[in-house]
Amino acid sequence: MSRYQSINPYNNENFANFDNPTAERIDETINLAYSLYKKWRHEEPASRAAILSKIAAAFREHEDEMAKMMTLEMGKLLSESREEVELCANICDYYSKNGANMLKPEPLKTDLGNAYYLKQATGVVLACEPWNFPLYQVIRVFAPNFVVGNPIILKHAHNVPSSAKLIERIIKRAGAPEGSLLNLYPSYDQLAQIIQDPRIQGVALTGSERGGVAVAEEAGKNLKKSTMELGGNDALIVLDDADPQVLRNVLRDARTYNDGQVCTSSKRIIVVKSRYDEVLHELKNVFSSLKAGDPLETDTTLPPMNSQRAKEKLAAQVQKGIDAGAKVFYQYPEIDSKGAFFRPMILTNIDQKNPIYNKELFGPVAEVYCVDDEDQAIALANDSSYGLGSSVISSDIKHAQEVAAKIETGMTVINGRWITSGELPFGGVKKSGYGRELGKLGMMAFVNEHLVIDVTENNK
């Protein structure tokens, strides 16, 4: 039995449990979604776009309820949970306003006839989503596919089942047709069976490298298209001409937002030596000023991690790094709590032989590297099996753009940390995955580009 449990990481209290579905329930769920897909094939995207606007309004109406549930289940600050709800409402608004236009037929220039391609739905998409942004990760897949006409079956993380249930309920009550988004709590064996089902046409996963390998393998064996948004150990490059105020603003939450549990968080901070001490002390000021406490309280700035298990995993990774020569420049004082708190820390002196050099540390740990020059910074940034996001901090924007072009990642932010919005494509390269979510690219992830060409004149 694979249990889905809601456990408050602030006090480790279990407040909800959910069992795996029966085989009959899984079949009924897939059939409901598939039947809706067949119905949607005869309807225009604009009709669904109007409903998406109502879903955005419902998210705003239920913001308090949704934000509190996310905080209770995975520990993020209540203010950050509210931001997440608003972000998701904005994403729904974006696709509501622009989605139908994006799906208009695309004309093609050819001498062979009148040619164009249609952008059509492909079928039911299985979304396997992680806990760190319980609503955002779901909406990133749901919103564009809803307009396209691909119903979603949701398999959410084991530790945010109550959020998954709430998301499903609010979307349905907002006016989405039955089957638009259906939540299941499958075991891993059941998940494989769902992917194998011929009524499932695509799989979207955000999660760990290990999870991505397992799901991508199953999808590949069954010739199902997939998108993978996996981990990252993103580099933030600080050049010698970085504006001090911009740098301070970026470092303020580059490694502490969502308690550092962000796939695109600036995990490796790579600094030219002229600014190295400045960055170390600025980070120390940020970390030391945090206030640990209940994430539901407005004055708390350091919440617990998402679970005791995650805290223990991060602690073990860090200890291996220290044992291999990494130096602790700073660590937050002891926290008197039984919650899943990890004391934020700054690590230096990490060499290529260190076991954490090419790992993702998912939590409030800053790895700071000192380099001689820009070329070394770029080489170090690219010396990674991951390639999700990155940042470049510099006063010379044109030059920063040139540096950005040399970094092997899917996304680069100049003079900022990670950023996301409905119109911006999200995704990476290398072991950070493939495919894109959000923006126009994300909308096309599970679309059939159906060529139609009229050659009547050639055959008269």
N, C-alpha and C positions, 0 to 999 in steps of 0.2 A: 504494500500500500504506500503510495507516494502522497504524503500529506501536504496540503497547502495551509499554512498557518499565519495568522496575524499576531505578531509578537511586538509589543512596544519596546524598542531598543533602549528607551530611557530608563525603564524599570524592569525590563525582561518579562513583563506580564503578557500571557497569552489571552487574547480576547475574542478569537474566532478560529474555527477549523472547518476545512472543506475537504470532502472525499473525492476520489477520482470518479469520473462518470462511468455509467454502465456502457456496454457496447451498443445497446439500443439507443441510449441518449446521444452517443457520438454520431450514430447513423442518422438519427432524426435531425440533429444539428446541421450536419453536412448537407442533408437533403433540403432543409429549409433554406440554407444559403444558396444552394445550387438552383433551386426553384426560383428564387428572387433574381439570380443572374439571368435566367432564361426570360423572365418577365422584363427586366431592365433592357434587354437587347432590343426591345421594341419601343423604348422610350428615349427621349432626348436628354442629354446631359443637363441642359438648363433646368429641367424639372427637379433634378436632384440638387442642383446648386442652390435653389431657393430653400430647400430643406436644410442645407448645411448652414445657412444664415440663422435658422431657428436653433440649430444645435449650438452655435456660437453664443446666442442669447441665453440658452439654457445653462451653459457653462458659467456665464457671468452671474446668472441668477442663483446658481448653487455653489458659488465660489467658496463660501465659508465651509460648507459641508465637505466639498472635495478637498480643500486645502487641509482641513483638520484630519481627514482620513489618511492623506498621504503622510502627514507629519507623525501621526500615531503609528503607522505601519513601518516607515523606514527612517524616521528620525530627523528629516530635514527641517530647517527653521520654518516656522509658520509663514514668515514674510516671503521666503523663497517658494513655498508651496503656492501662495497667492499669485506670485509672479508667473509660476508655471501654468496656472489656470488661465490667466490673462493671455499668455503667449499662445496657448492652444486655441482660445477663442479667436485670436488674431489670425492664426493659421487657417481656421475654418472660414473666416471672413475673406481671406485672400483667395482661397479656392472657390468660394461662393461667387466672388466677383469676376475672377479670371479663368476659372477652370473650363467653362464651356467654350470660350474663345480658343484656348489652347488645344482643344480637341477638334477644331474645324479641319476639314480635309486640306492636305498640303499639296499644292500644285507642283508638278515636276516638268522641267524643260526637256523636251525630247523631240526629235524629228519623226518618231515612229507613230505618233498619234496624240490624242488628248489624254494626258496621264496625270494621275494624282494618287495619293494614298490616304486611306481612311485611318482614323485612330480609334480602334474599337476595343471594348473590354475583352479579356481573355477568360475570365471565370473567377472562381472563389480563391482568395488568397489567405494562406495561413500566416498569421503574424505572431512570432515568438519574441516576447519583449522582456526587458530587464526591469529591475526594481528602482534604479537610481532616479528616474523621472517617470513615475507611474502613469501619468496622463500624457505627457509630451511624447514619450516613445510610441504610444498607441496612436495618437492623433497624426503623427508624422506619416504613418502608413494609411490610416483610415481616411483622412480628409481627401487626399487626391484620388484614392481608389473609389471612394463613394461617388465622386463626380464622374469618374470613368465608367463606373458600373460594375466594379468588382467587389462583391460582398467580402467581409472579413470575418474569419474565425480567429479568435484571440486566445493564445496560450500565454498567460502572463507569468511573471516570476512567482516562485513558491511562497515568498514572504510578503506579497502585496495582493492577496486574493480579494480582500474586501474592497480595495480600490478598483480592481477589475470589475467586480460585481456592480459597484456604484456607477462606473463609466458606462457599462452596458445599459443600465436602467435609465440614466439621464438621456442618453442618445435615443433610446426607444421612446421615452416620454416626450421628447422634443419633436417627434413626428417622423422619425426615420422608419421606413417599412420594416416589418418583422423579417429578420434575417440579415439586416445591414451590417450589424456587428454582434456576433454571438460569442460569449465567453465560455470556455471549457477549462477544467482542471485535470488534464490528462497526465498519466504517468509517462515516463520516457518511452516505454514500449508502445503505449497507446499513441504517443506523438508520432512515432515511426509509421504506425498503421494509418494515421490520418494523412501523412504525407504521401503514402502509397495509394490512397484512394483516388480513382480516376476523376472524381468530381472536383478535386483540388488541382488548380492549375499553376499556383505560384507559392513561394515561401519567402517571407521577409523576416530576417532575424537581426536583432541587435543584442549583443551579449559578448561573452568571453570567446577567446580564440578556440578553446576546447569545445564549447557549445557550437560554435560556427562550423568547425570541422565535422562534427557528428551530423548536424542538420544538413549541411551542404552535401555530404556524402550520400545521405538518404535521398535528398532532392535529385542529385545527379544520377543515382541508380535508377530513378523513376522518371528521368527526363523532365523534371519540373524546373522551370526558371526560378532563380533565387537571387536575392540581394542580401549582402552580409555587411553589417556595420559592427565591426569588432573593436578590440582594444586599441590603445595608443600609449606611447610614452612621449607625448608631444614636446617639442623643443620651443622655448622662448629665447630668442637670440637678442641680446642687449649689445648694440654697437656703441662705439666710443662717443658718438655725437647724440646719444639719446637725451631727450629733454628731461631734466630731473623731475619736473612736476608730472609729466606724462608717465614716466617710469614709476613714480610713487603711486599714481592712480591705478596703473595696471597691476602692480604687485599687491595692491590692497586686498584683492580677493582672487588673484590668479590661481592660487593653490588652496584656497579655503572655501570657495563657493561650493555649496552642497557637501561641505566637509571634505572637499578634495575628491569626491566620488563622481567625477565627470570624465567620460572617455576622452574628451578634448581638452582637459585641464592641462595647464603648463607644468608638466611633471619634471622636465629637465630644463633648468634655467642656465643657459650658456652665455657667459659674460666675458667680454674682452677685459684684460687685466686692469686697464685704467679705471674700470667701473666696478670691479669685483667686490671690494670692501664695502662700497656704497650699497650694492644690492644685498649683500649679506646682512648688513645692519638694518636696512629697510625691512627686509623680511622678518628679522628678529623683532622689530618694533610692531609689525603686523601681528605676528604670532603671540607675542607676550601680552598684547592688549585684548586678546579674546577673552570672553567670559563664558565659562562652561555652565550649562544648566538645562532646564526643561525647554525643549525646542518650541513648546507652545507659549512660552513666556516671551514678551516682546523685547526684554533686555538681554536675552541670551544671544550670544554670537558664536559660540562653539557648541554644536549639538553632538549627540552620540553618532557613531557610525550606524550603518543600517542593521547590523546584527552582531552578536557576540562572536559568531563564527568569522565574520569579515574582519573584526578587530584582531582576533587571534592569528588569522592568516597574514595580515599586514605586519603584525609584531614579529612573526617568525621570519618573514622576508627581510625586514629591517635588521634583525639580529644577524642573519646570514651575511648581510652586507657589511655590518660592523665587524663581524668576525674576520671578514676578508680584507679589512683595512679602511673602510669608510670611516670618516670622523664625524662626530656629532658636534656641530657648531652651536646648536641650541635645541633644547627640548622644554616643552611646556611643563609647569609644575604638576605634581601629583593631583589627581582629581578624586575627591571623596564621593564616590558614587558607585552603585552596583550596575549602572548602565554600561552600554557598549562604547565608552569613551576611549579614544586614542589620543594620547598627548602629542600635539603637533610638533614636528621636528624638522631641522634643517641638516642635511647631510652634505659633506664635501669629500674631496679626495677619493672619488670613485673611479677606479681604472677599468680598463677593458676586461680584465680577468675577474672582476667582481661579479658574483652571481646576480646582482640587481642591475648591472649595467644595461642589459637589454630586456629588462622586465618592466611590467606596468605595476607601479605601486598605487593602489586604488585607495586613497585616503589622504589626510593632511600631512604629507611628507614632501618637502622641497629638496630636490637634488640639484645642487649648484656646482657648475663646472667653470673653471677659469681657463681661458684660451689666450694665445698670444695675439691673434688677429682674426679678421673676418673670414679668411679662407679656412682657418682651423675651425671656426664656429660652424660654418656650413658643412664641413666634412664630418664633424661630430654629430650635427643634427641628422645627417643622412646615414650615419653608422648605426642603423637600427633596423630590426626586422619589421617594425611598424611604420605606418605612414598615414596618419589620420589628419591631425591639424598641426599648426605651428604659428608662431608670432615673430615679428621683427620690430624692434623698437629703435627708431632712428629719426633724426630731424630732417634728413634728406629723403623726401618721399620717393622721388624718382629712383634713387639708389636703393631704397628699401624694396621697391618693386622688383628691381633687378636681382636682389638677394632672394626675394620670395620665389622668383622663377627658378632658382637653383635648388630649392628644397624639395625633396621627394615626398610630398604629402598631398592629400586631396584638398586641403584648405589652408590658407595663410591669412592671418589678420595683421595689418600694419598698425602699430601703436595702440594695440588693444589685446585683450586675451580672447578666448573663444567667443563666438557670437552665432546666433541662429535666428532665423525668421522665415516666414512662409515662402518668400520669393528667392531664398538663397539655397542652392543645392548643398547637401550634406553627405559626406562619405569620404572614403580613403583609398589607399593603395597598399600594396605589399600585404603583410598579415593583418592589416587593419580592415581588410575586406574588399568588396567590389560592389559596384552599383551606386546609385544615388537616391536619396530621399529628399523631399521638398523641392521647391522651385519647379520649373518646367521639366527638368531632367527627372525629378522624382515622380512627376505625373506620368511620364512615359515608361516607368519601370516595368509595368505589367500591362502594356498596351500592344495590341496587334496592329502593326503598320501594314495595312491591307492594300496592296497595289491594285488599282483599277485603271485600265488603259483602253481607250476607244480607238480601234484601228479601222473603222468602217471605211474611211476615205481611201485607205490603202488597198482595199479589197473590192472596190467598185470596178 
